[in-house]
Amino acid sequence: MNRHDPLQKMEMAAAAVVIALGAFVTLYSHYVLRIGMMISPDAGFLPFLMGIALLILGACWFAKSLRFTNIHGLASDAGLEGSAAGEASPPEFQSRKHLWGFLVILLFAILIERAGFLLATALFMLAWQLIVEKEKWLMSLLITVLTAGAMYTIFRLLLKIHLPSGEWFS
């Protein structure tokens, strides 16, 4: 039996979470939201398809993480197939960067209803560029203005989708 390195175990665990999430979404959309028929889809039709997609992608990811294991237990698709066990180490897990990314996304989710889509998106992009990606101020401002403006233009002006205006400004 092959020994798996810690990074590969985390990858297999993440794939298992994706499979479980796909199964939950599929079952929930089928039994609770109702799928409907192809010619008249119900509320659960799109979530059902997304759940199936998550199941398939999670299974492929899990199979890939199992398949690409060499004698030393290192992932071959990371370019480590010819190396000895002690020569190469897996990439370092950047938990601080992931934590900041999670907090910025959480802040966006909290702000979107209160501050509105445009301001929440601009603050999200600015915080992401400065805190998570560690970009310089000028580049962060440029990315923020272009991204928030493009998203607003696409969703509100071109697609005519109602976006939250925010409690603070209504």
C-alpha beads as a LAMMPS data file, in Angstrom:
LAMMPS data file: protein, C-alpha beads

170 atoms
169 bonds

1 atom types
1 bond types

-500.0 500.0 xlo xhi
-500.0 500.0 ylo yhi
-500.0 500.0 zlo zhi

Masses

1 110.0

Atoms # bond

1 1 1 0.000 0.000 0.000
2 1 1 1.356 3.419 -0.975
3 1 1 2.136 6.020 1.609
4 1 1 0.568 9.422 0.862
5 1 1 2.257 12.695 1.818
6 1 1 0.319 15.253 3.922
7 1 1 -0.352 17.561 0.966
8 1 1 -1.839 14.691 -1.016
9 1 1 -4.000 13.680 1.961
10 1 1 -5.325 17.255 2.149
11 1 1 -6.055 17.165 -1.579
12 1 1 -7.935 13.885 -1.223
13 1 1 -9.886 15.300 1.744
14 1 1 -10.790 18.414 -0.258
15 1 1 -11.971 16.230 -3.139
16 1 1 -14.097 14.216 -0.707
17 1 1 -15.654 17.451 0.582
18 1 1 -16.491 18.474 -2.996
19 1 1 -18.089 15.061 -3.590
20 1 1 -20.129 15.357 -0.373
21 1 1 -21.215 18.890 -1.287
22 1 1 -22.224 17.717 -4.758
23 1 1 -24.254 14.875 -3.295
24 1 1 -25.984 17.217 -0.844
25 1 1 -26.818 19.805 -3.534
26 1 1 -28.102 17.101 -5.880
27 1 1 -30.325 15.458 -3.283
28 1 1 -31.567 18.760 -1.849
29 1 1 -32.476 20.150 -5.248
30 1 1 -34.205 16.918 -6.247
31 1 1 -36.278 16.343 -3.118
32 1 1 -36.781 19.830 -1.671
33 1 1 -36.619 22.292 -4.566
34 1 1 -38.078 19.943 -7.212
35 1 1 -36.430 19.630 -10.599
36 1 1 -39.399 19.854 -12.920
37 1 1 -39.111 18.751 -16.537
38 1 1 -36.719 19.755 -19.290
39 1 1 -39.377 21.842 -21.055
40 1 1 -40.550 23.496 -17.816
41 1 1 -37.720 23.417 -15.273
42 1 1 -38.503 24.097 -11.630
43 1 1 -36.420 25.859 -8.973
44 1 1 -34.150 22.861 -8.402
45 1 1 -33.188 22.214 -12.015
46 1 1 -30.022 24.337 -12.182
47 1 1 -28.826 23.404 -8.671
48 1 1 -29.384 19.742 -9.602
49 1 1 -27.128 20.123 -12.650
50 1 1 -24.522 21.956 -10.574
51 1 1 -24.619 19.188 -7.961
52 1 1 -24.040 16.561 -10.653
53 1 1 -21.136 18.642 -11.990
54 1 1 -19.640 18.865 -8.484
55 1 1 -19.961 15.104 -8.061
56 1 1 -18.205 14.413 -11.355
57 1 1 -15.439 16.977 -10.801
58 1 1 -14.879 15.824 -7.218
59 1 1 -14.642 12.199 -8.316
60 1 1 -12.157 13.122 -11.061
61 1 1 -10.103 15.155 -8.598
62 1 1 -10.085 12.301 -6.086
63 1 1 -9.105 9.768 -8.760
64 1 1 -6.335 12.081 -10.013
65 1 1 -4.900 12.495 -6.530
66 1 1 -4.860 8.700 -6.099
67 1 1 -3.545 7.923 -9.575
68 1 1 -0.545 10.258 -9.613
69 1 1 1.389 8.670 -6.772
70 1 1 4.859 7.276 -7.317
71 1 1 6.974 4.982 -5.148
72 1 1 7.919 7.752 -2.711
73 1 1 4.324 8.927 -2.204
74 1 1 4.911 12.259 -3.931
75 1 1 2.497 13.654 -6.487
76 1 1 3.871 12.990 -9.983
77 1 1 1.852 15.736 -11.624
78 1 1 3.751 18.296 -9.522
79 1 1 6.902 17.480 -11.512
80 1 1 8.440 15.337 -8.780
81 1 1 8.323 11.944 -10.501
82 1 1 12.052 11.456 -10.883
83 1 1 13.161 12.830 -7.544
84 1 1 14.049 11.027 -4.376
85 1 1 11.838 11.425 -1.333
86 1 1 14.157 13.915 0.385
87 1 1 15.064 16.104 -2.623
88 1 1 11.841 18.016 -3.186
89 1 1 9.278 19.211 -0.734
90 1 1 5.648 20.013 -1.465
91 1 1 4.658 23.666 -1.775
92 1 1 4.138 25.432 1.524
93 1 1 0.557 25.869 2.661
94 1 1 -0.090 29.593 3.087
95 1 1 -2.650 29.540 5.855
96 1 1 -2.380 33.260 6.640
97 1 1 -3.137 34.219 3.032
98 1 1 -6.109 31.845 2.982
99 1 1 -7.426 33.229 6.263
100 1 1 -7.239 36.810 4.972
101 1 1 -8.946 35.739 1.756
102 1 1 -11.763 34.113 3.717
103 1 1 -12.197 37.207 5.897
104 1 1 -12.297 39.535 2.869
105 1 1 -14.969 37.354 1.239
106 1 1 -16.946 37.293 4.493
107 1 1 -16.743 41.085 4.707
108 1 1 -18.038 41.315 1.129
109 1 1 -20.980 39.054 1.967
110 1 1 -21.837 41.238 4.968
111 1 1 -21.453 44.535 3.094
112 1 1 -23.301 43.754 -0.136
113 1 1 -26.767 44.163 1.402
114 1 1 -25.804 47.172 3.505
115 1 1 -23.491 49.150 1.218
116 1 1 -24.816 47.993 -2.137
117 1 1 -23.233 46.085 -4.975
118 1 1 -20.954 48.773 -6.387
119 1 1 -19.404 49.947 -3.110
120 1 1 -19.126 46.422 -1.652
121 1 1 -17.470 45.151 -4.842
122 1 1 -15.049 48.079 -4.901
123 1 1 -14.123 47.558 -1.239
124 1 1 -13.792 43.811 -1.811
125 1 1 -11.483 44.262 -4.792
126 1 1 -9.380 46.882 -2.999
127 1 1 -9.039 44.751 0.150
128 1 1 -8.249 41.638 -1.900
129 1 1 -5.534 43.381 -3.895
130 1 1 -3.934 45.079 -0.887
131 1 1 -4.266 42.409 1.812
132 1 1 -4.320 39.070 0.007
133 1 1 -2.348 39.745 -3.180
134 1 1 -0.088 42.438 -1.647
135 1 1 -0.324 44.703 -4.699
136 1 1 0.825 48.315 -4.692
137 1 1 -1.730 51.080 -4.088
138 1 1 -1.829 52.425 -7.630
139 1 1 -2.254 49.001 -9.214
140 1 1 -4.873 48.071 -6.593
141 1 1 -6.895 51.214 -7.299
142 1 1 -6.694 50.643 -11.050
143 1 1 -7.831 47.009 -10.734
144 1 1 -10.595 48.026 -8.308
145 1 1 -12.029 50.780 -10.522
146 1 1 -11.845 48.712 -13.715
147 1 1 -13.291 45.546 -12.173
148 1 1 -16.118 47.187 -10.235
149 1 1 -16.988 49.384 -13.219
150 1 1 -16.954 46.454 -15.637
151 1 1 -19.099 44.282 -13.380
152 1 1 -21.614 47.081 -12.840
153 1 1 -21.736 47.808 -16.572
154 1 1 -22.225 44.164 -17.505
155 1 1 -24.822 43.250 -14.885
156 1 1 -26.786 46.472 -14.402
157 1 1 -26.580 48.285 -17.714
158 1 1 -26.229 45.507 -20.305
159 1 1 -28.068 42.600 -18.672
160 1 1 -30.543 44.841 -16.782
161 1 1 -30.157 42.800 -13.585
162 1 1 -31.277 44.474 -10.361
163 1 1 -28.309 44.825 -8.039
164 1 1 -28.556 45.620 -4.331
165 1 1 -28.388 49.391 -3.764
166 1 1 -27.785 48.993 -0.052
167 1 1 -29.604 49.991 3.112
168 1 1 -27.173 52.822 3.730
169 1 1 -28.063 54.604 0.469
170 1 1 -31.794 53.976 0.091

Bonds

1 1 1 2
2 1 2 3
3 1 3 4
4 1 4 5
5 1 5 6
6 1 6 7
7 1 7 8
8 1 8 9
9 1 9 10
10 1 10 11
11 1 11 12
12 1 12 13
13 1 13 14
14 1 14 15
15 1 15 16
16 1 16 17
17 1 17 18
18 1 18 19
19 1 19 20
20 1 20 21
21 1 21 22
22 1 22 23
23 1 23 24
24 1 24 25
25 1 25 26
26 1 26 27
27 1 27 28
28 1 28 29
29 1 29 30
30 1 30 31
31 1 31 32
32 1 32 33
33 1 33 34
34 1 34 35
35 1 35 36
36 1 36 37
37 1 37 38
38 1 38 39
39 1 39 40
40 1 40 41
41 1 41 42
42 1 42 43
43 1 43 44
44 1 44 45
45 1 45 46
46 1 46 47
47 1 47 48
48 1 48 49
49 1 49 50
50 1 50 51
51 1 51 52
52 1 52 53
53 1 53 54
54 1 54 55
55 1 55 56
56 1 56 57
57 1 57 58
58 1 58 59
59 1 59 60
60 1 60 61
61 1 61 62
62 1 62 63
63 1 63 64
64 1 64 65
65 1 65 66
66 1 66 67
67 1 67 68
68 1 68 69
69 1 69 70
70 1 70 71
71 1 71 72
72 1 72 73
73 1 73 74
74 1 74 75
75 1 75 76
76 1 76 77
77 1 77 78
78 1 78 79
79 1 79 80
80 1 80 81
81 1 81 82
82 1 82 83
83 1 83 84
84 1 84 85
85 1 85 86
86 1 86 87
87 1 87 88
88 1 88 89
89 1 89 90
90 1 90 91
91 1 91 92
92 1 92 93
93 1 93 94
94 1 94 95
95 1 95 96
96 1 96 97
97 1 97 98
98 1 98 99
99 1 99 100
100 1 100 101
101 1 101 102
102 1 102 103
103 1 103 104
104 1 104 105
105 1 105 106
106 1 106 107
107 1 107 108
108 1 108 109
109 1 109 110
110 1 110 111
111 1 111 112
112 1 112 113
113 1 113 114
114 1 114 115
115 1 115 116
116 1 116 117
117 1 117 118
118 1 118 119
119 1 119 120
120 1 120 121
121 1 121 122
122 1 122 123
123 1 123 124
124 1 124 125
125 1 125 126
126 1 126 127
127 1 127 128
128 1 128 129
129 1 129 130
130 1 130 131
131 1 131 132
132 1 132 133
133 1 133 134
134 1 134 135
135 1 135 136
136 1 136 137
137 1 137 138
138 1 138 139
139 1 139 140
140 1 140 141
141 1 141 142
142 1 142 143
143 1 143 144
144 1 144 145
145 1 145 146
146 1 146 147
147 1 147 148
148 1 148 149
149 1 149 150
150 1 150 151
151 1 151 152
152 1 152 153
153 1 153 154
154 1 154 155
155 1 155 156
156 1 156 157
157 1 157 158
158 1 158 159
159 1 159 160
160 1 160 161
161 1 161 162
162 1 162 163
163 1 163 164
164 1 164 165
165 1 165 166
166 1 166 167
167 1 167 168
168 1 168 169
169 1 169 170
